[in-house]
Amino acid sequence: ARRGRGGRGVDGVGGGGSPESATSEGCRIEIHLKPGVMDPVAASTEMALKDMGIAARAVRTGRAYLLGRTLDEGTLARIAGRVLANGVIESVHFDRWIPESFMEGREGTFEVVRVAVRGLDDAALARLSREGHLFLSLGEMKAIQDYFVSQKREPTDIELETFAQTWSEHCVHKTLKSAVEVTVVDAGGRAVGTRRYGNLIKETIFASTMELMRRERAEGRTFCLSVFKDNAGVVAFDDVDAVCFKVETHNHPSAIEPYGGSATGIGGVIRDILGTGLGARPVANTDVFCVASADYGVGDGRTLPKGIIHPKRILRQVVAGVRDYGNRMGIPTVNGGVYFDDDYLGNPLVFCGCVGLIPRDKIEKAARAGDAIVVMGGRTGRDGIHGATFSSAELTDTHADEFSHAVQIGNAITEKKVTDVILQARDRGLFSGCTDCGAGGLSSAVGEMGEKVGAEVHLDRAPLKYDGLEYHEIWISEAQERMVLSVPRSHVRELLELAAGEDVEAVEIGTFGTSDRELILHYRGVEVGRLGMGVLHDGIPMPTRKAVVSDAISPGVRSSVTPKQGTARERLLATLAHPNVASKHWIIRQYDHEVQGGSVVKPLVGPRQIGPGDAAVLRPKLSGMKAVALGCGMAPAIVDPYAMAIASIDEAVRNVVCVGADPGRTAVLDNFCWPSVDDERTMGSLVRACEACRDAALAMGIPFISGKDSLHNQFTDQETKRVIRIPNTLLISAMAVLDDARKCITMDLKDAQRGRLFVVRAMGSGLGELIGAHRAMAAAIASGCVRACHDSSDGGVLTAAAEMAIASGLGVEWAGPVDFAEGNGVYVVETKDESALRKAIGAGAVVEAAGRVNDSGSLAIGGESVSVEALTAAWRGTLDW
């Protein structure tokens, strides 16, 4: 170090004093991860040193920035805090910094902690819930209190934590599973009717899938193989294998540490696929991000509320997190989207999805009494403490400090090695059940697997990243890259040897099965917890929620991508340049979408490889031409929740149909992200969205097979009391099975001499009319008469035609409607055989002539013309990412 060991620095960012960091070359800022934060580069370096025979007790990394001018320390601190570092996980130093030694954990005094709850009044119970980061309702706290009164003892801290994780909104989805009394009001707010659900999601979305599966059986076919009961939904692929799909949210962690939040989000959903059945092989990733304007506060006088990271920085880092994790694991990221709205300022949304391939005879699993509990993968650390309960709470400007321990950094290399072991062990038949160690850590994984048989765990056997963890922290830590397996005793040795051969740590920590179906926890030979599985999984009180819905359609949209004024040319260019329409090439090109060699239709299509593909297509098995198509839909700009949900489903279905999918072999997933539903009208909007999903699924014959919800997405500025609520957001992800990938089509124009353009639209807005249009369009593509197809999304049919021209470089003489409004069930199609197209569409939809393809290199709209290069320049965007 320049001035002795250590140098000056601050924990996080900030500080004061003279600009001692000034040097002849300017100023220096060094950034280092805080002790206990996962450092994947250091881990790889340490492993390499070990392989080279070089002894190293520990390795850490840092990065330095040299500024070419002298600045005062306050300015340096602002630069570091706003641009270079995240004080949640990093420390900042203003000169060269080399520590004397790395900080290490130290063992504390072991003592079983009991928490007095039996005598607490309501106010004290509520305070314990919030201050203890349990985030349980008063009713839930009273249920816990009653349980321990019946047990004639006080709970230990680990027992309270177990209840908190198991009963968290994140883990149990108690709002969507609750009973709901719905009051219907008219436009004047007067009650005009009521209806009641005993279990909202069971009687809407689940019920629709069960009905569709009944229809499948009646028709003698099987498409849905496992729905809403495992880590992912599973549908048939061929006679031997199935495909599974799961999409997760990782919103709150990404709000306070976007790189780690998104990386562990994609890592977690990959493990969901790995933990589906007896293990599926991950074959593709998806991602969708919702953030505030990237230029928020630039020239508009707006300032960021305290505790909020700038949305541009959030977007860059969540992209980087997904990129690094997926690329390093060798899984292609092939489909997704980005949506900008300033109401996502305080609570960005990060959706991460994964698709897997699994043998059909490996779908069923169950932990068996007598099986060993084996933990495999990364070591347990203090990172991820209270991850599940934190994700179930509303964000405030204090959460970055209060919940820094909930932030995690993943290590994709570790997960790749774990994946290799799991799939080999699956094929050898070495385990009877497995799941990932997600939110809630061991408490959720072991607790869920052992629900039917009980489990006995020895927490001191779990491998730790460092000394000093308390027993309850070992139990609830969400530290990444860990799987829990149920292993027959006769296979334990072989499994452990297999793991060791792949340099994966695996240890036995207990046994599934107890005489009274209990969860029994030990630490250093002392029993620290004992709970009945019955009360854990069935004892949560489910109060009836109140909801208010209107029988009138809420008018309009929150915002439009197209300006209302200007010529058609001006409006088109402005629409293409809107962030919600503009090219996301700067994101897409960071992802490896070619790895594994199965990508057929890529995210960017056309001869110039810049066109916005509607859906991705990939072959999970390279030995054949069967494929899956992946698309998504989301319409948070639509105010009415029922109409918003229908539009989201319709867009997802349109996207996969555009590449050649059959709606009859398509399944969808739901991801609900809502603000707090404590308000009865907000709860009512959730009810209406669920009802829309049910109605659309039944009318279209498209089943929901999996889902996830995140229901407290709002931010409260503690200083100003301003509450920023996200718009009601429903992401629908669609997966379709295709018989022959060679018959897929793309959206780029093909024929400058004979190509003609048509708009194909549903005959009306009813659900039956929408599915009629989708089936008709699928039939037309299957007949071979369609050369290109693109769905009419944000910006309407004219924008869709412009994107088709951009993708191909060909010109268009547009004779269709100059319409910038998005509509359900609308496609823009190129064909050279109008009669064949009309015959294939039949009575399923309306076919309207819309123009011709040419080689002019321009888009002509009436008397106006704009070059394809100008369209491309507008669409490629001007933001400096």
Secondary structure, 3 states (H helix, E strand, C coil): CCCCCCCCEECCCCCCCCCCCCECCEEEEEEEECCCCCCHHHHHHHHHHHHCCCCCCCCCCEEEEEECCCCCHHHHHHHHHHHHCCCCCEEEECCCCCCCCCCCCCCCCCCCCECCCCCCCHHHHHHHHHHCCCCCCHHHHHHHHHHHHHHCCCCEHHHHHHHHHHCCHHHHCCCCCCCEEEEEECCCCCEEEEEEECCHHHHHHHHHHHHHHHHHHHCCCCCEEECCCCCCEEEECCCCEEEEEEEEECHHHHHHCHHHHHHHHHHHHHHHHHCCCCCCEEEEEEEEEEECCCCCCCCCCCCCCCCCCCHHHHHHHHHHHHHHHHHHHCCCEEEEEEEECHHHCCCCEEEEEEEEEEEHHHCCCCCCCCCEEEEEECCECCCCCCHHHHHCCCEECCHHHHCHHHCCCCCHHHHHHHHHHHHHHHHHCCCCEEEECCCCHHHHHHHHHCCCCCEEEEHHHCCECCCCCCHHHHHHCCCCCEEEEEECHHHHHHHHHHHHHCCCCEEEEEEECCCCCEEEEEECCEEEEEEEHHHHHHCCCCCCEEEEEECCCCCCECCCCCCCCCCHHHHHHHHHHCCCCCCCHHHHCCCCCCCCCCEEECCEECCCCCEECCCEEECCCCCCCCEEEEEEECCCCECCHHHHHHHHHHHHHHHHHHCCCCHHHEEEEEEEECCCCCCHHHHHHHHHHHHHHHHHHHHHCCCEEEEEEECCCEEECCCCCCEEECCCEEEEEEEEEECCHHHCCCCCCCCCCCCEEEEEECCCCCHHHHHHHHHHHHHHHHHCCCCEEEECCCCHHHHHHHHHHHHHCCEEEECCCCCCCCCCCEEEEEECCHHHHHHHHHHHCEEEEEEEEECCCEEEECCEEEEHHHHHHHHHCCCCC
